[in-house]
């Protein structure tokens, strides 16, 4: 049965190459069977892009399983966006939700933390050639974790880890610069419904703040860093609902960081930051029923403002920004149950490409080409 599903999927993608016209832009998007990967049809929850073998292109870490035990992998980019070699991460399999990459031990290559559902998070050391060895577990990290981010929260140049949970308190783990982490500190609030987290300097004071998207009717929150990893929680007004992901970005070109919340059941929210570092009432965009489960913010069309790439249960979406935080919605031709999206130049042509984490079908690399680009 799975073989028939895969054959149908690959045949369908043979014709998935099109042009999206938005205002005066023309972008072509190439999705080809050779650009699919992890065709065992894992339940991929997230993809992370990083140069893991030091060859100058972006490789892909896949977190597989969600609620069920599956194998995680690193897929090595051949330089063209094709994933022609894969290696398992770890000998055990688990229910993974995200893999975070960063130089945990300061040896110049990118290591990995595998964050799992109701299982202890695992720390893997990279040998510099994308071969990962398990070096430890993070104590007291088991829980219904849905997302995580690495950041230097206290300014000591070591990477720390934030983990957010569907039920239970969100947590901060301070890194020691050698691949180890201390016991968790609870972040403000009960953490109920947390599914996504982003990192950015919202108030331009030089330290990292946190933005947590929440579902199950809970309000999403901004956690303002007080300077040493102590956070003050600010609930986002009118944010109660089913918001799966959140991003910091300057969406209107005023050089202040704004907030985007995306969700599955309703339209999405844009909170513009005022001069007083407060929120405007949220602007609504998108369409009810788009079923967005993942989002990334990037300048897709190289016009100088930040657009959005959204992964959905159905057709994936682009939201082109007119420069003022007003979006034009476009539909990508690929359709899947997409749980994660990452963006980067996968083939070295200077354009931003998309990598989608799909649950139950192969994962996709979608290559972008700007009109007039070489």
N, C-alpha and C positions, 0 to 999 in steps of 0.2 A: 504493500500500500504506500509506504513512504517513497519507494522508488518511483511509483507512478506520479505521486505528488511532485517530486523533484523534477521529473521529466517535463511535466506540465509547466512548472515554474520556469525552467530554463527555456523552453520553447516560447513562452510568453515574453521573456525578456529580450528575445531576438529582435523584436520590433520596438522595444522601449528605448527610443532615442528621439528626442523632439526638441522643439524650440519654444521657449517661453518669451512672449513679448510683454514687457511692462513699461508703459510710457515710451520713451525713446530708446529703451534698452533691448538688446537681443542676446539671449544666452542659450547655448545649446547644452543639453545634458545627455551624456552618454552612459547608458547602463547596458552592459553586455554580459553574457554568461561567463566570460573569462574574468570579469570583475567581481563575481560573487565568490564568497568564501564561507568556510564552516558549513558545507553543504550537507553535513549529517543532520541538519535541521534541529540543532540544539535550541533550547529556550534561552536565547541570549538576552541578558538584561541590560548590558552596557558595553560600549566600546571605548577604549582609551587610545589615543594616538601619541606616539613618542618614537624617537630614534633610539631603538633599544640595542642595536648591534653596531652603532657608530659608523654607518656607511653613508650618512647624510640624507637619508629619506625617512619617511614616517612609517613605522610599523604599527601593528594593531594588537592590543590586548583585548581578549573577549572574556567577559564574566558570564558564565553559563549556569543555568539551573533555576534561578529565582527561588522557588519553594522546593525544588527537587534536586537530587544529587546528580551533577554532571561534571565533565572535565572542562577546566579552563585551558585556554591556549594563548600562545603568542604567534601571530602570523607575520612573516617577514615579507616586506615589500620588495618586489624585484626592481623598483625604481619607476615603474610605469603605472603603479596603482594595482597591479596584479599581485595576489598573495600566493606565491608559488611554493612556499615552505612553511610548515607549521610545527611547533613544538609544544608539548603539554607543559603546563605549569603545575608542578607538584605531582606526587605519586597518588595522593588521595583525591577523591572527587567530593564535591560539596555543592551546596545550594548558594551560588554566588550572585551578588547584586551589583558590585562594581569592583574594579581594580584600579588603584591609584598608583601612579608612577612618579618617582622622585629620587634624588640622590640622598638616600637615608644615611649612608656611612661616609659621605664626602670623598669618594674615591674617583669621581669623575664620570661614572655611568649611572643609569637610571634603574633603581630597584623597584620593587612592587609590593603593595599591600593588597591582599585579597580579602574583601569584606563580604561576609556571608550572612544568610538568614538564620538566626538562632544558633549560630556556631561562632566559635572564637575566630577573630581575624588573624590571618597568617602573614608573616613578613618573609619575603624572598629577596635574596641577594643576587644581583646580576654580575656575571663574570666579565662583562664588557662585550660579549658576543651573543647576548640574548639567551643565555642558558641560565636558568634561575634555580637557586638552591634554597630550600627552606632553612631559615636561621632562627625562627622563633615564632611564638604566638603573642598576641597582645592580651595581657591579663584583664579579666573582667570586661571583655568586649562582646560576649555572646548576647544576642538579643535580636529582635525583629528589625534589623538595620536595613535601610533602603538606599542610603547614599552616604558619601564621605568626600572629604577634600583634605589635601595636604597643604599646609601653609606654615609660615613662621609667625606664630601668634604673639610671641613675647619678645621678638627682636634679638634673639640670641644666636641667629644664623642656623639653628637646627630646625628641621622640618617637624611640625606637630601635626596631629590628626584630629579632625572633627568628624564624628559619626552621628547621623540622625536616624531616629527609629520611628516606626509606625505606631508603636505603643511603648511608653516608658520615656525616661528622661534622655534628651540628647546629651552627648558627652564629648569632652575634650581630653586628648592624651598628649602629654608633653614629650617630645622626642629628645633623646640624649646625644644625637649626632653620630651614633654608632650602630643604628638600626634597632635600638631598643626604645621602649616607651614606658612612661610611668603609669601609675594607677589613674583612673579617670577622675576628672572634675566634672560635676554636673553643670550643664548650661541652664540658664534661667528658663522657668516654665516646666510644664509636665511633659513636653515633647509629643503630645498626643497628635497622631496623624502626620508626622513629619515624613516626607518622601523625597525632597530635593534640597540641596544646599549649594549656594554660590558664595564666593569670596571676593571682596573688593573693598576699596577705601571710599566708603560712601561720603564721609564728611571731610575728606582731604586733609586729615590730620597726621598722616604718615603711618598709621597702623591698619591692620586688616579687620574689617567688619564682616559679619555673616548675614546671609539672607536665607531663610528657611521657608520652603513651600510646604503647606500642610493640606491634607484632605480630611474626609470624615466630618466636615462641618466646622473644623477648627480654623481659627484665624492664622494666616501666615505672619511671620515676624521678621523684623530687622533686629539683629543683635549688634549693638554699637559697642565696639571695643574701647574700654576706658584707658588703654595704654599698656597694660601688662597682661592681657588675657582675661581680664574681668569684663563681663559684658552686661549691658543694660538692654532689656528687651522692650521693643516698641511694636505693638500690634499694628498691622496694616489695616486701615479702615475699609470696611465692606469687602474683606477678603475671605470671609467664611465660605467654604464650598469644597470643591474637589480639585485643588491645585497641586499638580504633580511636580512641576519644576519651576524654578525661578532663576532670573539672571540680573546681574548689575550691568548697565551700559548707559552711555550718554545717547539717548534716543532723539534729542531735539537740537543738538549742536551747541548747547549753552555752556559746555565744559563742566557740567555738574552731572554726577552719576544718578541715573534714574533706575527704576525697578520694573521688571516685567514678571508677571505671573501667568502661567498657562495651565489649562485644565482640560478635563475630558467632557464635562457635561454642559458647560456654558461658554460664553465668550471670554476672552482673555483681558487682562488688566495691565494698564500702563500707569505707573505712579511717577509723575515728574517732580523733581526736587526743586523747591523754591530757594530763593536767596537766603532764607532763614534756616536752611537745612531741614525744612518740613516738607510734608507731602501735599500735593494737590489731591483733589478727589480723583479717583481712578478714571482714566479714559478706557472705553471698551473698544475692542477690535476683534476681528475674526467672526466665526459663525458658530452658533449653537450646534452641537452635534459633530464637530470636527474631530473629537476624540483624541486630542493631543496628549501624548504621554511623555514627550521629551522635547527639549528646545536648546538651540545654540544661537548665540548672537555674533554676527560677523558681517563685514561689508562684502556681500556676495558679488555685486555688480561694479565694484571699484569706483563708486561715485562719491566716496567720502563720508557716507553716513552708514549707520549700523542697521542691518537687516536681520531677519530671523529665519532660521531653518527649523522646521518642526517635524518630529516623528509622531505618527498617529496610528491608530488602529483603523487602517484604510489607506487612502492615498496620503503620502507625505506632502508637506506644504511649505511654501515660501511666503514670507511677508516682507514685501519691499517697502522700505521707509522712504518717504518723500523728503526727508531731512528735518521735518518738524514733529515727528512722532505720529504721523498719519500713514497707515499701511495699506498697500494693495496686495490682496491675497491671490496667490497663484498655486495651482495644483501640479505636483510632480506626477509623472505617469506611473511610477512604481507604487504598488499596493501591498501592504503586509501589516502584521501586528508588531509595530515598531516600538520598542521600549527605550532605546537610547540613540543619540546622534552625536557625532563628533565631526569637526571641520578642520581642514588643513589642505595644503598642496600635496596631493598624493603622487603626482607624476612630474613634478618639477617644471611646470609650464607657467607658474606665477599666478594661476587662478585658484580660487578656493573651491575645493571638492568636498563632498559629503560622504560620510560613512555611517550606515544605519545598522543598528542592532535589532534583529528581527527574532521574534519568538515563534518557533515552529517551522520557519523556512530559512533558506540561506541568507546570510548577511550580504549587504550591498556596498560596493564603492560606486558612487555616481560622480563621474568626471564632468567638470564644468569648463566651458570654453566661451570667452567673451568675444563678441563680434569684433573683428579687426585684429585680434591677438594672433601672434605668430604661432 
